[in-house]
Each structure stands twice: as structure tokens, then as C-alpha cells.
Amino acid sequence: MTESDRGRSAPTIGVLSLQGDVREHLRALEGAGAHAVPVGSSEGLRSVQALVIPGGESTTMSMLAVRDGLMEPLRVARSEGMPMYGSCAGMIMLADEALDGRADQQTIGGISMVVRRNAFGRQVDSFEADIDVSGLDAAFPAVFIRAPWVESVGEGVEVLARVTQPERGGSAGPPGPSGGADTIVAVRQGPLVATSFHPELTGDPRFHEMFVRIVRQYA
């Protein structure tokens, strides 16, 4: 965090607290210069300037949002320009189209992309990789856990990072959108950001700091 960032007021950023690694994102946001609060209701959503949708289980998160009457307020907040960042399951929630999910699974949408759930494999296939992320000054230590990947992006979507798929059990994993190499794992469309990986688990604050800057820009 730069000195100028420290000198500016802390934006209030919520973390959707229906399911997933909420506490880790709260800590990371506080460390990045934001005032971070859990959000589990439409009233809570109205009290924040931006929202993080954490990693977890996207089908469960979707069902809970529908059950609790939050899906439509989330879509309205997104359509009205609220900055949002989704990691792993949160990436799926921000996608306009998700593959390999439940037939009735709903998303918040907003990013013109097609994502595939659990594309990198099962829990045992989790891995870490140092990747180059647009806007960061050095490689980022990305953590992938049952991660989705981006099959394709539409007009207006900026690709922030790609990764070469690791080998599993001595052989390459299933081919991704680029034949196993240069698979898209981070994107941005306006105030919306999404990653396949979990920056909140790394101890590296730079990705959350970047999101805080985006929030300040759009606030």
C-alpha cells in the first residue's frame, strides 16, 4: 500500500457471508486499507460501496442467495455499478454463463465470460503457481483449489492473468480453452474483477490492494 493510499479514507467493502472463506477476505481487505464487513442481507448490501464474493461452493452459494432473497438485490447492485470481486466460486457467480453446474444454478452475472466449474480437477489436484498479473509489479503466488477456468470472454473483458495447466499423475490434465496452455484465470470488466485463484490465502496483499484502488476509482 502506498503512502497516498494510506492517507485516503478507507472504503467500506463487504464480503458476501452466505458460505465460503469469508474471514480470510475480511482480513485481507483490512490489510489492504479497506473497512471490511460481512454482508448477508439486502440491508447489509446497501451499506457497502463494493462487494467481495468469496471462494466456496458455487452451487450452495447460489441456492442460499436465492433462498434468502439476495440474488436479485445482488444483480441490481451490480447493474448499478457496484464494484465486485469474485474469487474461485465468486468467479462463477459473476459469470454470465457457467458450465458443469446444476441445471437450475443462477449467477449474479455481469462479466461477459463462460467459465467451467472445477475445471482444474478435484481437491487433490489443487496447486500453486507464480503467475504474471496485469497491474502487479511482480509474479503473484496464486493458489488454485478445485478451481474454475475461463473458457471464453466477450467484448469489453480484459484478461488479467493466464496459467499453464499443471500435469496430474504424470500426464497432462484435460485440455483447456487453449489446449492446456495459457488458460485464462483472472479477468476484469469495468468495476468487476474475478479470479480462479485465492489471493486471500497467500499473505500477499497486492491483489486486494488493486481491488481497493478500483473501488476508490468507481466510488
N, C-alpha and C positions, 0 to 999 in steps of 0.2 A: 504494500500500500504506500502511495506517495504521500509527501507532506501535504500537498494540496488536497488530496482525498481526506486526510485526517482532519483538515480544517473545515470541511463541509459537513452540514448536518447529515445525520445518519438516516437513510430512507428506511421506512418500515416495510419489511418483506416477510410475507407469510410462507409457511411450509404446510402444504396440504397434509392433514394429520389423520386421514382415514386408515392408512396402512403403510408399512414400509419404514425406511430408515430416516425417520423424522428428526430424531435428536442429533444425528450426525450432521444433517444440513443446517439445523439451528446453530450448532457450534461453529460450523464453517462460515456461515453468514455473519455471525457476530465477529469472528476474527477478521472478516473482510470489510468491516466498517459499517455494517447494517444493524438496525434494530430488528431482530428476528422473533417471530411469534408463530405458534401453531395455529392453523386455520381448519376448523371442522364444521363450519356453518356458513350460511349465506351472510349472516351478520358479521362474522369474522372476516369474510372475504371483502366486504365493503370497507373494512377498517385498514386495509393494507394497500400499498402502492404497487406491489408486484407479488408474484407467487412462484414458489418452487414446488414442483411435483416430484416426489422422491422416487427412488427405486423401491421395488417390492414385487407384488404380483399384479399385473395389469388387469387381469380379468376380475380379481377380487376388488381392486380399487374402483374399477368401472361400476361393478354391481353396487358397491357401497355408495358411490356418488349418486347413482340413480335412486337407490332406496332412500337416501337421506335428502333427496330433493336438491342436490347440489349441482348436478350435471348442467342443467340449463343456466343457473347463475354463473357457473364457470365459463360456459360458452359466451354468455353476454359480456362478462368482464373481458374475456379475450377479444371479442369483436369490437369492444370499445377502446381497445389499445393498451390494456394492462400488460406489462412485460411479464413473461412467464418463462421458466426454465425447467425442463424435464430431463431427469437422468434415468436411463435404463427403462423401467416401466413407465416413467414420466415421459420418455421419448415416444413410446407407443401412444400414450394419452394425448399427445399433441399432434399426432399424425392424422392427416386426412384419410389415410387408408392403412389398415393393419391386416397382415396376412397371418394365418395359422392361429387365429384366436377363436373364441366362441362365436357362433353364428349371430348371437344377439349382443355381442360386445359393442359398447358405444365408446367413442372417444370425444375429447374436447375439440380436437382438430385445430386448424389454424396454420400448420406448416404443410405446404404442398409437397408431400412426400409419401412414399409407400414404404412401410417398414415390415420386417418379418420377425415375429416373436421367437425368442430363444434360438436365434439363427446360429449363434456360435456354439450351441450344444448345451449339454446338461451342466449341473453344478460341478461335476468332476472335470469338465472342460474349461473351467474358469482360468484366466491367465492375466498377466500384467505385461504391459509393453510401453516403452518410451515412444511417444508419438509427437509429431510436429503439429501444433495447433495454431491456426491463423490468429494473430493478435497477441500471442505469448512469445516471450523473448528467447525461450529455450524449450527443449523437449519436455513434455508433460508425462508423469508416471501414471498412465491410465490403468484402471482396474476393471476388468470385464467379468461379470458374474451372470451366467445364463442370459447373456446379452442379446438384444436385438441388433440388426443392422439395417441400413437404409438400402432398399432395392433401387429406388429411383427418386429423383427430385424434379419438381416442376419449376416453372419460371419464377424468378424472384428469390429463390433459395440459394444462399451462399454455403458452400461446403467448407467447413472449418477444419476438418481432420479426416484422414483415411488411415487404414491399417492393413497390413498383410496378414491374412489369417494364419494362425499357428498350425503346426502339424499335430495330429492327435493319434496316439498309439502307433507312431511310426509311419503314418500316412496322412496325406492332406485331408482336411475336413471337406464337407460338401461345398461345391463351388458357390461363390457369392456372385454378386452382380457384375464383378469384373474378373471372373474366372479364378477367384481365390486371392487376388492381389488388389490393393488399392480399394478396399471396401470402405464405404462412407460410414463414419461413426460419430460425426458431430456436424451440426448444421445450424444456420441462423436464417430467419426470415423476419426482417424488421425487429420488433421487440421480443420475438420468440426465439428461444435457443433450446437445443436438445442434444444430448449425448447418449451413446450406447454405454458409456463407461461411468464409473462412480468417482468423481473428484472429491466427494466428501469423505472418502475412506483413505485418502492419500496423505493427509497432513500438509499438502501443497495448496496454499490459499489462492493461487493465481486465477483459477477458473471462476471461483466465486467473486473475486475482486473484479474480474471482467464483467460478470453479470451485474454487480453493483454499479459499475460505470454505465452500463446500458440502462439500468433503472433511472439513474440520475439524468441521463440524456433524455429519456422519454418523459420523466416527471416534470 
